[in-house]
Amino acid sequence: EDARSVCFEFEVPQETWVLGRPRVRLRLTSASARGQVIARLCDVGPDGASTLVTRGVLNLSARRGRDQAVPWEPGTTEDVEFELNGIGYAFPPGHRIRLSVSSAYWPWVWPQPGSEAGFTLDPAGSSLELPVRTQESDPSIGFGEAEEAEPLGVVVPVTLDEPRPERLVLRDVAAGTWRLDVDPRYGGTRVYPDGLEFTEEARETYEIDERDPLSARARSTWSVRLHRPDLPWDARVETTSAITCDARDFITSNEVVCRDGDEVVFHRTWEKRIPRTAG
């Protein structure tokens, strides 16, 4: 991610506590009427390893408020500002604070149509504001032992299968395509004290052709099963959802299948087009 962004770094001479929402002010020149800007705050260690701390995004058409879409006048320069997600973090001494800025961040942010949806950043007119917290403590503030309920006695059966990677990135260099295969780790079977077996499996895939923002596609499959071996009870719900797009709309398709054992008791598919009103 950092290699595909413009990065600015700041030395951390002493431990620095950040608590709240960082804010960036950026001076941008864009040749396109639409676009987006993504800012990420990272902690860079002495060995060069970069750890994501927080991030934020601004649709440039919404730079004057999310309640209105204002196209950018191509070729002009404007100052924009936005907040990053709230964070509590301590930057160790000897590390560096890195601000990374990019015009795309798939699949976290859906790409804008058109290959020209980029910008030029003027560092002299830009700034980063951090909510630094003073390192002080009040001895009158104390916390007792945490209270928690007794465990339910849920059992997770052990399997001999090797766990698949949580995130698997596949790149076809010749075709210029990328695919991110994600296992949210909701999966597996849990057995409750009353004998109920709860099984949940999920898989998410995100695909894109790096030469065509309109090729972006997201797909999610989900399965939830409730099973009681001691009773004639075996219910399962399976869903498949996908999002694609063209220059004007987002296109969603969904399928839901409900089963009682091997019998399908409910099945529905539908599709919806959602206008890209925000530019």
N, C-alpha and C positions, 0 to 999 in steps of 0.2 A: 504493500500500500504506500509506504513512504517513497519507494522508488518511482511511483507514478504520480507523485505530488511535488509541489514546490514547498521546500521546508526552510524554516527559520529556527535557530537554536539559541537558547539563553542559558548561561552558566548558573549553577546553583551552589553558591559559596557556603551556605549553611542550610540545615534542614528547614524546608519551607512547607507550611501547612496551607492547603487550599480547601476551602469549604464553601460551597455555593455554586453559582453558575458563571463560568468564565464568559467573557464577551469579546467578540472580535469586531473591529472596524476596518473595512477593506475598501480601497479605492480601485475600482475596476473599469476597464474599457472593453466593451463588447462589440463585435461586428455582427451580432445576431440579435433578433428581437426577443429571443427566449434563451433560457439557460438556468443553471443552478450552481451554487457554490457550497462546497463541503469543507468544514474545518475540523481537524482532529488535534487533540492535545495528547502528547506522548511523553513518557519518561524514558530517557535514553541513558543506559548505564555506561560505566567506563569501558566495557567490552563492546559497545556499539549496539547492544540489544535494545530494541524499541518496544515499549509496553504501552498499549492504548490506555489512556486515562479517561477521556470523555470525547464527545464529538457533537456536532450540530450541523444543520443544513438550512439553506435558504433557497427557495424558488425565486429567481430574480424577478419573475412577474408579480410576486407577492411582497416585494421589498417595501411597499408602502402600506402593508397590512394584508392579512390573510383574507379579509372580506372583499378584496378587489384584485383584479388581474390587470396589470399595467404593462404593456409590452415595452421592452427596452428600445430606445431609438438607436439603431445600429451606428457604430462609430463614435458614440458619445461616452463620456466618463462620468461616473457617479460614485458617491460614497455610500456604502451599505453597511449595516451592522446587524448582528443577531447574537443570541445567547447559545451556548453549548449546554448539554444536559448537566444537571446538578451533580456534584461529585464531592466526596470527602477523601482527600489523598495527601500523603506526606512525601515530598520529593527529597531523597537523601542528599547529603552534601557530596559534592564531586560528580553528581549526575548533571544532565542537561534537560531543560524543558524544550520540547520540540513542538512547534506549530506547523502542521502540514495542511496545505490548501490544495483542493482539486476541483475540477469541473464535472466530475462523475464519480459515483461510488456504488456501482452495481455489485451485489444485489440489494444492498441496504437502501439505496435510493433508485427509483425507476429512472432510466436515462431519458433525456429530452430528445425529441425527433430532430434529425438533421445532424450531420457531422460537424457543422460550423458552430454548434452551441458551446463555445468556449469563451475565454476572456483573457485580458492582459492585466496583471496585478502590479500596482505601483507600491513598492514597500515603503517609500517615503511618506505616503499618505495613509498608511495602514498601521494598526496597533492591536495589541492584545492586552486585555484587562483581566487580572486574576483576583478573585476574592480571597486574599491572603488573611489567615486567622492568626492572631497573636498567640504565641505559645505561653499561656498562663493557666493556672489551675486554682480552683476555689476549694480549700480543704473542707468546707462545710458541705460540699456535694459528695455524696457517697451512694453506692449501689450495693444492695444486699444480694444474697444468693438468688439465682434465677429460679423461677417456679415453672414446672412443666408437668403435663399429665403423664400418667403411667403409659408405657408403650402398649399398643394394641395386640402385640404378639403376632404380627404379620411375618410370614415366612416367605423368603425369596429362594426358589429352587436353584441350585447350582447347575450350570451347564458346562459341558466340555468344549463348546464352540468358542473360538477366539472372537473377542468383540471387534466389530468393524470400526474403522476410524469414525470419529464424530463428524469430521468434515473431510471430504475427499475432493480435491480439485483435479479435473481432467482437462487437458488442453490438447487440441488437435492443431499442431503448428501449421500444417499444410492448408487446412481448411480455415484457420483463423477463428476457431470456435472454442468456447470455454463452457464447462459445466461444473457446478458446485453441487455435490451430493451430501446432504446433511441428515444425520440421525439425531433428533433432538434428545435422545436418551430418555424418552418417556416409556420405552418399550419394556418387554419382559412380563413375567407372570408373578403375581403376589397372591398368596393363599392366606385368608383371614381365619380367625379362630372358629368361626361357625361353618367352615368348609367352603366358603365362597372363593372361587378362583377368578381373579381379575387380570385380564391380559390386554395389554395396550401396545400397539405397534404403530410407528409413524415414520414417514420418509418424505423429505423435501428435496426438490431439485430445482436449480436455477441455471438457465442456459442463455447464451448470447453469442452472436457473431460480432467480433470486435470491430468489424467494418460497417455494421448496420445496427444502430440503436433500436430500430423497430423490430429486430429479431428477438428481443428480450422475451423470455417465457419463464413463468414460475409454475410449479406443480407440487401438490401436496396430497399424499395418500395417508389415510388413517383407518385403523381398525381397533374396535373396543369389543371385548368379549366378556360376558358374565356367565359363569358356569358353576353348577353345583353337581358334582359326580354322584352324590347320594340322592338327588332329586331329578326328575325329568325336566331340567331347566338348563337351556343352552341358548342364550340370546347373543346376537352379534350385530354390530352396526359398522358398516364400511363406507367411507366417503372418499371421493376423488375430486379435487378442485384444481383448476388451472386458470392462469391469467396470461393473455397475450395482448397485443396492441397493434394499432395502426396510427397514422398521423393524427387522426381525429378522436379515436375512442380507445378505451380499455375494454377488452372483451373477456368476460368471465364465463366459465362453464363449470357445472357442478353435477355430481351424481351421488345419490344416497341409496344404499341397499341395506335393508334390515332383514335379518334371518332368525327364524326359530328353529334351531337345529340346522338341517339342510334345506328347510322350506323358506322361500322368499316370501315375506309377508308385506313388504313395502318396497317400492322401487320408483325413484323419480330422477329425472334429468332436466336441467334447464340451462339457458344461456341468457346473458344480459350484456348490453353495450352501455358503457358509462362514458359520457363525453369528457374529453380532456380540457375542461374549462379553465384550468389554471395555467395553460400555456405549456 
